[in-house]
Amino acid sequence: MAAMGDHRMKLLGVWDSPYVNRVQIMLNLKGISYEYVEEDLKNKSELLLSCNPVYKKVPVLIHDGKPIAESQVIVKYIDEVFAGTGPSVLPVDAYERATACFWAAFVDDKVGSAWYTILFAREAEKKVAETARIAAALETLEGAFKDLSGGTAPFFGGDNIGFVDVVLGSYLGWFKVIEKMVGVRVLDAARTPLLAAWGERFTAADPVKGVLPEDVDKVLEFLQTFL
Ligand SMILES: N[C@@H](CCC(=O)N[C@@H](CS)C(=O)NCC(=O)O)C(=O)O
């Protein structure tokens, strides 16, 4: 097992990005210290462009000089490289691991794509329709939570935060932003009571504290600079 001090980690990110936030949560979970570099997406650094020439997006994790892109790939990478440090987010059992990866992919496919459309859609109706798509995905995820947590465990990962928790949890701050922007509830305890309670637990967990954006107006103001 490599000692933490043997590694040099640099994370290129943007403070309000759910994809960046999930990498930060993962690094915190493993207790790995890292240098954080805030990118200006309207004027991307040469480092970002050279580290992620295909997508030119954040997050990029640079580990001992080697870049890794795509948030889910990065989270899996950290889990693997630091297998002996802190809790694992991916299950050891191959079938359970495949199931976790399935739901994590579902989250970015359904929630992530709708989130992105809401940010940049001009018509209010489009924003409302996409918010409904997120709410529908959350209803499906309520069922997945019941299955994966066995109905009693606090997290998708069981007693500990797992891969689906990290991937879905990184959108929690944005759900509140969408609620203010669109005027429709996203994570609604009346519709998805288990997920609503899960969201409270996840947000209060130590590795998550201080990572997710909490100031809704600040996020909305920042978003304006991209429209
Ligand atoms: N699938 C990517 C999505 C990353 C992503 O969309 N990053 C946005 C910030 S939230 C970005 O860098 N956008 C810059 C651009 O599109 O030019 C991941 O999971 O890492």
The ligand as a MOL file (V3000), in Angstrom:
LIG
                    3D

  0  0  0     0  0            999 V3000
M  V30 BEGIN CTAB
M  V30 COUNTS 20 19 0 0 0
M  V30 BEGIN ATOM
M  V30 1 N -18.8810 13.7400 -17.8920 0
M  V30 2 C -18.0250 14.7300 -17.2870 0
M  V30 3 C -18.7680 16.0480 -17.1870 0
M  V30 4 C -17.8630 17.1700 -16.7150 0
M  V30 5 C -18.4690 18.5330 -17.0410 0
M  V30 6 O -19.5130 18.6640 -17.6820 0
M  V30 7 N -17.7580 19.5880 -16.6190 0
M  V30 8 C -18.1720 20.9320 -16.9230 0
M  V30 9 C -18.2930 21.7550 -15.6440 0
M  V30 10 S -19.6800 21.2400 -14.7030 0
M  V30 11 C -17.1060 21.5930 -17.7960 0
M  V30 12 O -15.9310 21.4520 -17.5580 0
M  V30 13 N -17.5170 22.3240 -18.8180 0
M  V30 14 C -16.6360 23.0550 -19.6770 0
M  V30 15 C -17.0310 22.9650 -21.1100 0
M  V30 16 O -18.0070 22.2590 -21.4430 0
M  V30 17 O -16.3840 23.6260 -21.9230 0
M  V30 18 C -17.5520 14.2340 -15.9250 0
M  V30 19 O -18.2660 13.4190 -15.3180 0
M  V30 20 O -16.4620 14.6120 -15.4920 0
M  V30 END ATOM
M  V30 BEGIN BOND
M  V30 1 1 1 2
M  V30 2 1 2 3
M  V30 3 1 2 18
M  V30 4 1 3 4
M  V30 5 1 4 5
M  V30 6 2 5 6
M  V30 7 1 5 7
M  V30 8 1 7 8
M  V30 9 1 8 9
M  V30 10 1 8 11
M  V30 11 1 9 10
M  V30 12 2 11 12
M  V30 13 1 11 13
M  V30 14 1 13 14
M  V30 15 1 14 15
M  V30 16 2 15 16
M  V30 17 1 15 17
M  V30 18 2 18 19
M  V30 19 1 18 20
M  V30 END BOND
M  V30 END CTAB
M  END
